[in-house]
Amino acid sequence: LLRLPASHHASGLHAHMAGMLPALHGSRALVIAQSAAIVLVHTAALLAVMSVLALVVYDWVGLAILRRAWINLDLIWAGALITAGLIAVIL
């Protein structure tokens, strides 16, 4: 998405005022298709990597680790939110 020309990101009144709307009309569908393809490939790659990692951890470590070393993610998330809020107030 970052390699697409900046003129393709303009739309609406801004594009009309810049005189770019007629030039974008023909290639808008191509840009949308490319953007959708990029997002779909990225999502598929993330899902594949997460699946492989989950299977590797499940096969090597097993579910017994959950009984011995449970991580309270709710507590970590609450701490992260409080920390971010304090940093935002301080800055």
C-alpha positions in Angstrom: 0.0 0.0 0.0 2.8 2.4 0.7 4.2 2.1 -2.8 1.0 3.2 -4.4 1.2 6.8 -5.8 0.0 9.5 -3.4 -2.5 10.7 -6.0 -4.5 7.5 -5.7 -5.2 8.2 -2.0 -6.9 11.5 -2.8 -10.7 11.4 -3.1 -13.8 13.5 -2.9 -13.6 17.3 -2.8 -9.8 17.3 -2.5 -9.4 15.3 -5.7 -12.0 17.3 -7.5 -10.3 20.6 -6.5 -6.9 19.3 -7.6 -8.3 18.3 -10.9 -7.3 14.7 -10.3 -10.8 13.0 -10.3 -11.1 12.3 -14.0 -7.5 10.8 -14.0 -8.3 8.5 -11.1 -11.7 7.3 -12.4 -10.2 4.7 -14.7 -7.7 3.2 -12.3 -9.6 3.4 -9.1 -10.9 -0.1 -9.4 -7.3 -1.4 -10.0 -6.0 0.4 -6.9 -8.8 -1.0 -4.8 -8.2 -4.5 -6.1 -4.4 -4.2 -5.4 -5.1 -2.8 -1.9 -7.5 -5.7 -1.2 -5.0 -8.2 -2.5 -2.3 -6.8 -0.3 -4.4 -6.9 2.8 -5.6 -10.5 2.0 -2.1 -11.8 1.4 -0.9 -10.1 4.6 -3.7 -11.6 6.7 -3.2 -15.1 5.2 0.5 -14.9 6.0 -0.2 -13.9 9.6 -2.7 -16.7 10.0 -0.3 -19.2 8.5 2.6 -18.2 10.8 0.3 -18.2 13.9 -1.0 -21.6 13.0 2.4 -23.1 12.6 3.7 -21.6 15.8 0.6 -22.8 17.7 1.1 -26.3 16.4 4.8 -26.3 17.2 4.2 -25.1 20.8 1.3 -27.6 21.2 3.4 -30.5 20.0 6.6 -29.6 21.9 5.3 -28.1 25.1 1.8 -29.5 25.2 -1.1 -28.2 27.3 0.6 -29.0 30.6 2.4 -25.7 30.5 -1.0 -24.0 31.0 -1.4 -25.7 34.4 2.0 -24.8 35.6 2.8 -21.4 34.1 -0.5 -19.5 33.5 -0.1 -15.9 32.4 -2.8 -13.5 33.5 -3.2 -11.5 30.3 -6.0 -9.5 31.8 -3.7 -8.2 34.5 -0.9 -7.4 31.9 -3.5 -5.6 29.7 -4.8 -3.5 32.6 -1.3 -2.6 33.5 -0.4 -1.6 30.0 -3.5 0.6 29.8 -2.8 2.3 33.1 0.8 2.9 32.1 -0.2 4.4 28.7 -2.7 6.6 30.4 -0.2 7.9 32.9 2.3 8.6 30.2 -0.3 10.4 28.2 -1.2 12.6 31.3 2.4 13.3 32.1 3.3 14.3 28.5 
